[in-house]
Amino acid sequence: MSADTREDMPANAAAPESRQSAGDARGSLRPLDLDKLFTARLQAARARPYLATALFALHIVESRQVPTMSVDRHWRCYASPAFVDRTPVEELAGVWVHEVSHLLRDHHGRSDRLAREQGLTGPGERLRMNIAADCEINDDVYGDGLAEPEGVVRPDTLRLPEGQLMEEYLSRFRLGPWMQDLAWLDCGSGADGLEREWELGPDGARGLSAQERDAVRFRVAQGIRARPGRTPEGWRRWAEDAFHPPQPWRELLGAAVRSAASGSGAGEDYTYGRPARRSAGVPGVVLPSLRRRPPRVCVVIDTSGSVSDAELGSALLEVAAISQAVGGRRDLVTVVPCDAAARIVHPLCRGEGIPLMGGGGTDLRTGFAKALRARPRPDVVVVLTDGQTPWPESRPPCRTVVGLFPRGLASGAYDENDPDYVPDAPPEWARVVEIGSASPSR
């Protein structure tokens, strides 16, 4: 597709019903029909009850400049009186859900980051971001009680698959003459981050503060997690990320290992190969300098039945990452597979050559004991587990890092033949990092 900008499109390009309405929205003297608009919002809340908190947090602003309806990043919703007049309540309800979805999924913040990182400037690129954001949310908006208005942009409009993120859609299409009918599209700065002339800005009335916006997102995510079976998969993923923001867990794990290995008493030795600087204060005597050898790391991997094959595969990737965190010395890294009993200590030659056998119950105390009996004794013990295990009662004589595979009560992962079972939290003397929660918000 050719890469045109918005300015290259005909000025009168518009959606089928919008070609006549753009002028009507500016010239009509009829006031905004708030009763109709609020009726549509109530219908939207009934159709999507998990979004009710966000829908009722929006403040309505009448505007004859906005083509249809739009939002700004401060949670104001700008509505054209002419657009509200001519649009059925059933379709207005879908527009409500569409606009609030832009704000909940932080499309303005994500668009700003893309603009900075990729140098995307000008209204054409912002229109492209708006279209990509619409593709992300419109496959979840309509149906099940919400009518789809004419001219809605969906992934199949661009011949693209459903279920992707705004960033993925943005990389897969460019504006061109065949898309001129989308030039009318404008969901406001809440969709693409670029402030419009009709918006009230950060100092305008009735905008939400950053703390209030976060509180709304949290309440919506809480409602989705309470009844996950009634929400689309995209919203469920969004709610999980809202509760557990993505973190660079691999970097955190590596940093935790390095921090543990560099602690006092870990891996210290003396050498005469490089005399100590204090030798100058003792004439005729050569004093050894303190040398820190690379730390020895033992990785205890939970192979019990509650750990999936995918998580075991992830554990092997973490073993490779841990070896890089200690300077790439694989000869200093060993692995202990453990379920209810610990097996042999494997030297790390190749991660894929380690047999991760098990499948029974879980007692990682035996893994700790096996790791600490190894000779030479490790400076750091790293445990990769789902947390469903008893822990040693006393602190081991070395630093400990626990990598937790994520678990949630809603998944039923904590039910080990006992509905009241909740695993003990890792002990306070261990550094804990959650593994595998770095998927993007949808």
N, C-alpha and C positions, 0 to 999 in steps of 0.2 A: 504494500500500500504506500502511496506517496505521502510524504510528510509535509502537509500544509498546516497553516496556522488559522486561528479563528478569523483573522482579518481577511483571509483569502476566500471565505465563504460569502455568499450573497447576504446582504444585510437583512433581507426579508425572509431568510430561510427559517422555517419554524415547523413545529409539529402540526398535524392536520387541524386541530381545533385552535391552535395558538396563533395561526397566521392572522386571523381576524381579531383574536382576543388581546393581542399585545397593545393595539391602539385603544381598545375598549377599556383595558385596565387603567390606562392613563387618563382617559377622557370621561369615564363614568363618574357621575356625581352621587350615585347611590352609596349609602354608608355600608360598611362591612356587616354582613348578616352573621352576627355572633351566635345567635340561637342555632342556626344551621351548622356553624363551625363547631360549636360545643356538642351538638347532637352527634356529629361525626366523630368527635374525640371520644365520646362515651361508647359509641359502637366499636371504635378501635380498641378501647380498653377491655370491652367484653370479648372481643375476638382474640386479643393478645393480652391476657390478664397479667402476665409477667412483666409487661412494659408499662403498666398503669402508672407507676411512680414517675417514670420519665415523661410520659405523655402529659400528666397534670403539673409537671414542673416547668413546662414551656410557658412563656409569657407571650401573648398575642400582641402584635403591633400591626395596625392597618397601614398598608403601603400601596400607592397607585403606581409605583415604579417597578415593583417586582412582577415578573411575568405571571407566576402562578403562586407558589408558596416556597419560602426558603427559610433557612435558619442561620444564625451567626454563632460563633464559638461561645458566646455568653448565654446561650439557651434562650434566645428570643426567636419567635417564629413570626415572620413577616408574611402577611396574607393579602392578596389582591382581591378587592371586593368583586370585580367582574368575574374572576376565576371562581370564587366561591359561589356566586349566583348561578353560573352555568353548569357547575359540576354536581352530579348527584351525590347524596349523602354517602352512599355505599362506596363511591370512589374516593370521596374526601377522607373517609376513614383510612383507606390505604395510603393516602398521601401523608396523613398524620404519622403513621407507622414508618413510612419511608424517611421522612425528615428527621424524626427522633433517632432513627437507626444511624444516620450519619454522625450524630453527636455521641451516642453511646460507644460507637466504634472508633471514635477519635480520628475521623477522616481529616479534619483540619490539621491536627498535629502531625499526622503521618504525611500529609501532603507538604507541609512546611519542611519536614525533614528530607523528603525526596527532592524538593526544590533546591535546598542547600547542597545536598550531596551530588546531584546530577546537573545542577545549573539550569533548571527548568524555569524559564521566565516567560512573561507575556500571557495574555488572556487565552491564547490557543492552547498552551500547555496546561493552564488551569482548567479549561474545558475538558481536556483529555483526562485530567485527574478526576473531575466530576463524573465523567462517563464511566471510568474504571471503578469509582466508588459505588455508583449505581449498580454496576454489574455484580459487585460483591454482595450487596444487600437485597436486590430485587428477587433473587431466587428463593429468599426466605420470607418475603413480605406478603405476597398475594396468594389468594386461595384460602380455604378454610374460613370463610366469612368475610373476606376482604376482596372487593372487586378490583380488577386490574384496569386502570384507565388506558385510553388509546394513546399510543406513542411511547409507552414505557420501554426503557432500555434494559434489555436482559442480555446475558452472555451470548445466547444464540443470535441476537441481533448482529453481533460482531463475528459470528461463526466461531465462537470460543466455548470451551466446556464450562459447566457450572461448578460451583464449590470452591473457587479460587479466591485469593485475596486481591485487594485493590492493586497492590504492588505488582502482582503477577499479571493481571490484566493490562496494566499500564505498559508493561514491557512487550506486549504482544500485538499492539495495534497503533496506527498513526492516523491522524485526521486526513481526510481526502475528499474529493468532490462527491463521492457516493454517500458521505456522511453529512451533507449540508443540511439535511432535515433535522439534525440534532443541535444546530447552532443556537436554537432558542433555549436550550437546557441551562438552568441556573438555579442551583439549590443553595446558593449563598456561601459565605465564608465558612460556614459549618461543614461544608462538603469538601472545599478545596483550599481553605486557608487564606484566600485573597479577599480583603475587606471590600464591600460594595459601598457605593455612594449613598444608598438609602439606609444603611445600617447605623445604629446608634453608637457603636464603638464601646470601648471598655468603661467609659465614664457615663454612659447612658443609663437611663432608669431601668429598674427591674431585671437587671442581669444577675446571673448566679456567680458567686465567688468560686475560686478554684476548689475550696473545701466543700462547698455545697454541691458542685458538679461531681466530685469524687463520691460524696455521700449518696447521690442519686444512682450512680453506676453501681455502687456496692449493694444498695437495696434491690436493684433490678437483678444483679447476679445472684443475690440471696434467694429471690423468688424463683429464678430458673433452677437453681440447685435443689430447691425444696421439692419441685415436681419436674424432674428431668424428662419424664416420659411424654410431657405435653408440649415440648419445645423442639424446634428443628435442631439438627446436629450442629449447624454453624453457631447458633446461639448458645448451645451447651458448651462448645469449645471456648467461646468468648467468656462465658461465666467462669469457667475453670481458670482462665488466664487472669480474670479480674480478681479472683481470690488469691491466686498464686502467680504473681507477675513473673514473666520469664527472667531467669537469671543465668549468667554465664557459668553454669555449674562445673564445667570441665576446668575452667580457669580457677574457680574457687577450690576445687579438689586439689589441683596442682599446687596452688598457693598454700593450702592447708598442709600438704605433705612437706613442702619446702620449709614452712614455718616450724612444723614439728621437728624436722630434721636439724634445724639450725639452733634449737634450744640448748640451754646450758647443759653440758655433760654429754651431749650426743655426738659421737664420732670424733672425739678429740684425741690427738696423739702428738708426740714430740719428735722432732727430726733435727739432726745436726747438719743436714744438707744445706740449710739456710740458717746461719747463726742468728740468735735473737739480738735485737737492737740494744737491749740492756747490757750486752756483753761489753760495750764500750765503757761502762761504769765499773767493770771488774777486770782490771788489767791482768793479762796472763791466763784468763779463764774463758773458755768458749762455752756459752750457754745455748742449749737447744731452743729452737723456736717452736711455737705451737702451730700444729698443722691440723686442719679439719679434713679428715678423709671423707669420701662420699658416703652418705648414710646407707645402711642396709634396711630394706623395706620388705616386710612380709605382708602379703595381701590375703586375707581370709574371705573366701567367697561363699555366700549362703547358697547351697544347692538343694534346699528342702523343697517339698512339693508345692509350697505357696509361692515359689519364685518361678516365673514363666521362662520358656526357652528364649524369648526375645530379651528378657532381662539378663539371662546368663550370657547371651551374645554381647549385650551392652557391657557386662562386667569385664569381658575380655578386652573390649576397646579401652576400658578404664585402666586395665593393667598396662596396656601399651602407653597410655597417656601418663601414668605414674612413672614409668621408666624414663620418659622424656623429662618429667619434672625433677628427677634426680640426676640429670646429666646424660641420659642415654645408656647408663651402665646396666645392661640387663643381667649381668652376672651378680649384681647386688640386690636383685628383686626375686623373691620366691613367692609361691602361691600355695595356699592350703584350701582345697575344697572341703566343705563341712556342712552336714545337715544335723543329725542328732549325734554324730560322731565325726571326728576329724580324721582325714586320711593322710597320706604321705605328703611331705613338703616337696613341691616341684620347683626346680630351678627354672627361671624364665629364659628359655632359648627362643622359642616362638610361641606367641600367645595361642595360636590355633592348635598347638600340640598338647595343650593341657587338658586332661580328661576331667570334665566337670560332672562327676557322677554323684547321684544322691536321689532325693525324692521322698524321703521320709519326714520325720518331725524335725524340729529345729532346736539346737542347743549350741550356740556359738561359744559357750564357755570352753568347750573341748577344743575349738579352733584356736582360741587365745592360748590355751595350755600347750597345744602342739607348736604354735608359732614361737612361744617363749622358750621352749625346750630346744629349739634349733640351735646349732652351733656353726658359725658364730651367731650370737643372739642379735635380733634385729634392733635397730634404733627407732623404727617407726612401725606400728601395726596399722594397716588400713583394712577396714571391714566393709564389704559391700553386701548389703542385706535389705530385706523389706521391713526389718524391725521386729518381726514376730519371733522373738527369742528371749530367753533369760540372759542377763548380763553378769559379768564377774562382779562379785561383791566389793572387791578392793581394786584400787588403781594399779594397772600393770606397771612394771618398772621401766617403761618406755612411753613415748608419746603415742597417742591413739587418734585416728581419724575414722569417722563412720560416714560412709556414703549410703544414703537411704534411697531405695527405689520408692517412688511416690505411691501412696495408698490413700484411699478415701473411704469413708463410711458408706457412701452411696453405692460403691462398687461391690460391697459385701466381702471385701478382701480380709476383713478382720474376723470373719465368722469361721472359726476352726472347730466345728461341731459344738459350738457354744455361742448362742446369739448375743450373750453379754460379754464376750471376750474382747478386751481391748489390750493391745500389747503395751509393755512397759516402754517408756521413753528411754532413749540412750542415756547413759550416765553423764553427769555434769563434767566429769574429767575428760570426756571425749569431744573432739571438734567434729561437728555434724554438718554435712553438706547434702542437700537434696539433689538427687540425680535425675536427669531426663525430663525437666520441666521447661525446656526452652523452645516450644512451638509458638509461631506468630499469632497475634490476636486477630481473631477474626471478628 
